[in-house]
C-alpha cells in the first residue's frame, strides 16, 4: 500500500460519516470506530463538523499506512454492522470505487477484509508479505528471538517467491503463521502453555509444544482473536505445505505458481490483522 491522495482520504471520510445516510456515524461513534479499527489511542472527537474532522485525522496519519489500512478494512468489516455481510458489502463496493484510481481494493478473505493491490491483467487483488512487519510483531510478541525468527521466515519466503520457488514460498507462509500463533499464545495464555489443549469431540490432550497449525488456528478462533475460519485457511495453506513431499504433489497433479503464493498471503494478512485488532499492544516502556 502507498500514501493515499488527499482527495481519496476526503472521500473515505465522507463515506465513514455517511451524513444523513443509512450508515451514518454520529460524533460519539467516530472515536469508537477508530478504536475498533485497531487504533490504540485515537484522538478524541472535538465536536467540529464530522467529515472535516475525520478528514483531518486521516490526513494527519496519511504516512502511517497501517492505520489507514485499518480504517479501510474496518469500513468493510461485517463485524462493524448490525446487518453483517449484507451491509458491509454495500460499503465495500463504494470503498473499492474510491480506491480504484489508487490501484487498490478491499476484498474478503475467508470473511475477513484485506487490502490488496489491483493486478494489471484482470483487476483482481494481489496480496504480498505484510509491511512494517517488525514493528507489528513487536506489538504482539515480547520475545525478541521469536520476532527475529518470524522476520527471517517471512524474508526467506519472499526470496523463494521472487525466485520462482513457489512450493517453498507456500511452505514458508504456513510456517510463518504457525510460528506467529504459537509465539502469541505462548506469551498470552499461561494455562494453555501449562496444560496443553484437548481437541474437540473427545479428542486427546496435546502438549502445547506439539500443537500444529490446525490446533493453533482453532484455539485462536475460539478465543475470538482470529475471526478467520480455520478450515478455509487450511484448505489454501496446510494441504499445499504437504507438497514438501514430492509424491503428494505428484498424486495431486497440481503445479503451484505466483498466484497460489499470492492467495496464501491473503489469509496470513487476515490473521495478523485480527490479532492486532483483538489484542492490546505490548507496553514497550
RADAGI-V311185 format. One record per backbone hydrogen bond with DSSP energy under -1.0 kcal/mol. CO is the residue of the C=O (numbers start at 0). NH is the residue of the N-H. If there is no record, write none. Layout:
co->CO nh->NH
co->CO nh->NH
//
This chain:
co->4 nh->8
co->5 nh->9
co->6 nh->10
co->7 nh->11
co->8 nh->12
co->9 nh->13
co->10 nh->14
co->11 nh->15
co->12 nh->16
co->13 nh->17
co->16 nh->24
co->17 nh->20
co->20 nh->23
co->25 nh->28
co->26 nh->29
co->28 nh->32
co->29 nh->33
co->30 nh->34
co->31 nh->35
co->32 nh->36
co->33 nh->38
co->34 nh->37
co->48 nh->52
co->49 nh->53
co->50 nh->54
co->51 nh->55
co->52 nh->56
co->53 nh->57
co->54 nh->58
co->55 nh->59
co->56 nh->60
co->58 nh->61
co->60 nh->63
co->62 nh->64
co->63 nh->67
co->64 nh->68
co->65 nh->69
co->66 nh->70
co->67 nh->71
co->68 nh->72
co->69 nh->73
co->70 nh->74
co->73 nh->76
co->76 nh->79
co->77 nh->80
co->80 nh->83
co->82 nh->85
co->83 nh->87
co->84 nh->88
co->85 nh->89
co->86 nh->90
co->87 nh->91
co->88 nh->92
co->89 nh->93
co->90 nh->94
co->91 nh->95
co->92 nh->96
co->93 nh->97
co->94 nh->98
co->95 nh->99
co->98 nh->101
co->98 nh->103
co->99 nh->102
co->102 nh->117
co->104 nh->115
co->106 nh->113
co->108 nh->111
co->111 nh->108
co->113 nh->106
co->115 nh->104
co->116 nh->125
co->123 nh->118
co->125 nh->116
co->131 nh->135
co->132 nh->136
co->133 nh->137
co->136 nh->139
co->136 nh->140
co->138 nh->281
co->142 nh->146
co->143 nh->147
co->144 nh->148
co->145 nh->149
co->146 nh->150
co->147 nh->151
co->148 nh->152
co->149 nh->153
co->150 nh->154
co->151 nh->155
co->152 nh->156
co->153 nh->157
co->154 nh->158
co->155 nh->159
co->156 nh->160
co->157 nh->161
co->158 nh->162
co->159 nh->164
co->160 nh->163
co->163 nh->165
co->164 nh->168
co->165 nh->169
co->166 nh->170
co->167 nh->171
co->168 nh->172
co->169 nh->173
co->170 nh->174
co->171 nh->175
co->172 nh->176
co->173 nh->177
co->174 nh->178
co->175 nh->179
co->176 nh->180
co->177 nh->181
co->178 nh->182
co->179 nh->183
co->180 nh->184
co->181 nh->185
co->182 nh->186
co->183 nh->187
co->184 nh->188
co->188 nh->192
co->189 nh->193
co->190 nh->194
co->191 nh->195
co->196 nh->205
co->198 nh->202
co->203 nh->198
co->205 nh->196
co->206 nh->209
co->207 nh->210
co->211 nh->215
co->212 nh->216
co->213 nh->217
co->214 nh->218
co->215 nh->219
co->216 nh->220
co->217 nh->221
co->218 nh->222
co->219 nh->224
co->219 nh->225
co->220 nh->223
co->228 nh->232
co->229 nh->233
co->230 nh->234
co->232 nh->236
co->233 nh->238
co->236 nh->240
co->239 nh->242
co->240 nh->243
co->241 nh->244
co->244 nh->247
co->244 nh->248
co->245 nh->249
co->246 nh->250
co->247 nh->251
co->248 nh->252
co->256 nh->260
co->257 nh->261
co->258 nh->262
co->259 nh->263
co->260 nh->264
co->261 nh->265
co->263 nh->267
co->264 nh->268
co->265 nh->269
co->266 nh->270
co->267 nh->271
co->268 nh->272
co->269 nh->273
co->270 nh->274
co->271 nh->275
co->272 nh->276
co->273 nh->277
co->274 nh->278
//
